[in-house]
Amino acid sequence: MSAAPGRSQASSHGSPQGEGTPVSGLTAVARLTRGTAHVVRGLWMIVVVFPRLTPLHREAHVQAWASRMLVILGVQLTVAGSPPAAGPVLLVANHISWLDIVVMHAARHCRFVSKADVKGWPLIGTLATGAGTLYIERESRRDALRVVHHMAERLREGDILAVFPEGTTSDGVSLLPFHANLLQAAITAQAPVQPVALKFTDRRTGALSLAPCYIGDDTLLGSIWRTLSAPDIGAVVVFGEPQHAQGRNRRTWAEALRDEVIRLRG
């Protein structure tokens, strides 16, 4: 259930939902340059500014940083439904791209649950840790139990947590099955779970945009360059209604949440 970009094995870049004419190479390079500078600014804030801020002020800075990054990348954010005003709540969303994390932070600050090796990634690890990410050793059952316990504690403290229960990225057209393990935290804490649907669109036509996808044989740099080069990308985040377990076990609940995310995506 990684918040970092895992990848499914299928690729759908040949889908009929095509993209428009790419922006010029000069525009893409300008976006890359400004985006890199914005990442450096984010690192500076985490190292220098964050130690002096309250948690609420840190959250506001993370959300503002993410919103600005989308503007730099030429991605227009649309939010539908009602983001949670406060926790406790566990957000569950479909997973398409490395860009999902930025999009969700821009829509509503939350603490992601991510695979542990992200913590050691240059630049990204520092940004993720500064944004409040919880880390899990995905291959370790014992560590998964530890993280579920930690998640339940954070939910009891009123946090807004987020997971990608597909466990890896899908193609943006269909959804993979939802893994249920981390839902146990919401059951234990008696906290609601709120389904969230993500999709990327061509703003001119409304068709799905595959540019940000990160699947199959994609490389991270290739996915980033496609995103920088694509015209008129829209990021749509649809928040569903929070729901409680109501006696359901985590597997049944995971299936119901997946069905709701599919419905929210339209």
N, C-alpha and C positions, 0 to 999 in steps of 0.2 A: 504494500500500500504506500507506495512512494510518492512523496511530493516532488521529487526530482524526476526528470524525464526518463522513464523507462521506455521500452519500445516494443510494440507488438511485431509479429513476424510478417504480417501481410502488408502490402503497400497499395495505395489507391490513387497515386498521382495520375493514373490514366483515366480517372473518373471523368464523366462528361461535364461535371461542374467545373468548367475551365476558369482561368483567370484572365483578366484584361491584359492589355499591353503593359509590360513591365515599365517601371519608372527608369529614368536614365541612370547609367552607372555612376554619374557624378552625384545624383541625388542619393543613391544608395550608400555611396562612400560618405557623404555628408551625414547621413543618419547614423552610420556606423561610428564615425568620429565623435558625434555628439553623444551617442549612447555610451561609448567608452568613457568619455569624460563624466557622464552622469553616474556611471558605476563607481568611478574613482571618488566622486563627491559623496556617494553613499557610504563608501568605505571610511572616508574621513569622518563623516557624521557618526558612524558606529563607534569608531575608536576614540574620537575627541569629544563629541557632543553628547552621545547617549549616556555615558556614566553620570552626567549631571541632570538628566531628565527623569521625570516620573514615568511609570509604565504607560499611562494614558498619553503623555506627550510623545513617547517613543512610537506608540501605535499611530498617532496622527502623522508623524514624520514619515513612517513607512508607507502609509497610504498616499500621502502627498508625493513621495518619491516614485511610487509605482505609477500613479496617474501621470506624472511628468514623463516617465519613461515611455508610456504608450503614445503620448503626443510626439515625442522624439522619433519613435518608430513609425509614425504615420498611421497608428491604429486608433480608431474611434470607439470608445466604450459606450455600450448601451446596457443599462441595468433595468430589469423588469422584476416585478414582485417586490417583496419587502425584505431587505437585508436585516439580520438581527440587530436590534438596538443595543442589546447587551447579552451576555451569557447567563447561565451556561447553555451551550448548544454545540452539537457536533455537526459540521457541514460535510456532506458527502457529494462529490461531483464527479462527472465523467472526466477523462484525462486524454487530451489531444496532443499537447505540445509543451515544451519548456516554457512557453509564454503564458500558460495557464496560471502559474503562480503569481506573476506580475498582474495579470488580469483580475484574479480574485482579490489580491491585496488592494488594488485600486477600487474595487467595488465595495469591499468591507475588510478591514484588517482582521486577520485570523492567525492562529498558530498552526502551522502545518506539521504533520507527522511525516518524516522522511527517512530514507535509508541512511544508515550510519556513515557510509563512505562519503556522502556529500559534505560532511563536516570538514573533511580534509582537502576538498577541491580548492584550488587557488581562486581567490576572489569570491566565487559563488558560495563557498563554505562560510566565509566571514559574513557575507550578506545574509545568508540563511540563518545563521546563529543570531545575528543582530536582530532579525525579524522575529525571533522567539521560537524557532523550529525545535521540535522534539525529535530525537533520533532513535532509530530502531535497527537492530541487526536482523535483517529479514530471514537469514538462514537459521537463526537460533530461536527455538521454541521458548526457551527460558527467557531470553531477552524480550520476546514478544509479550510474554506474561508481565514482565517488568513494565513495559511501555503501556500496556493496558491498565495496569495499576496506577501508573503515573498520570495517564490520561484521565482516569476516573477522579483522581485527586484534583487535577486542574479543573475539571468540570465542576466539581463540588465548590471550588474556589471562584467559579463564575467565568471561566475562560470561554472564548470562542475558538474551538479547534476545527481543523479541516483535514480530510483524508481523500485520497483517490482510490476507492475500493476496487477498481479494475486491476490495480497493482502494476499497471504499465499503460503506455499510451495506446489508444485505438485510432482508427483512421478518420474520426470526425464524422463518419457516416453512420456507423453502427457501434453498439456498445458491447464490450466483453462482459462476462459474468462478474458480479460483485463478490469479492471475498468478504466474509462476515466477521472475521476474528476481532477486528478493532471495534466493532459495534458493541462488544461486550462492555466496553468502558461506559457507554451511554446507559446500558442496562443496569450496570452496577451502581452508577451515580444517579440513576433515575432522572436522566437528563434527556431533553428532546433532541431529535435528529432532524436536520433541515436539508432536503434534497436541493441540489443546485445543478442546473443544466448549463453547459458551456458550448458555444459554437462560434466559429469564425465565418464571416460572410463577405461577399463582394458587395460593398455598399450601393453600387449603382444598380445591380440586378437583383440583389437579395439572395442569390445562389450561395451555396456553401463555398467557402474559400479553403483550398487545401494547402495554401502556401505555408502556414505555420506548422503543418503536421511534422511529426518526428517519429517515423515508424520504419520497419523493415530495414532496407539498406541505407536509409538516410544517415548522414553525419550531422552532428550538432551544428558545425559551421555551415554546412549546406542548407540546413533548415533556417538558420539565422539569416543567411544571404537571401534566400527566397522571400523571407518575410520583409527584409529591408527593400527588396526590389519590387514587391507586389504593390499594385495601386489599390487604394480605397478599401483597405481591410477594415472590417468592423468586428469587434469582439462583443458578443452578446452573452450576458449573464442573467439567467432567470432563476430567481429564488422561489422555491415552492413553500408550502405551508409546513411549519414544524410539526413533527408527529412523535408520539411516545410509543414505546414497545407494545403496550396494552396486552401483555401476556404472551406476545410472540417470542419465539426463540430467535437467535441472531440470524440463522440461515433464512428463515421465512421472512424476517424483516428486511434482510439484504435484498431478497428477490422483489419485495414490494417497493423498496426504495429505487431499485434499478428501473422497474416499470414506471415509476413516477418521473424519474429523470428523462426517460424516453418520451413520456408524454409532454413534459415541459419543453423539450427540444423541438416539439412540433413535427 
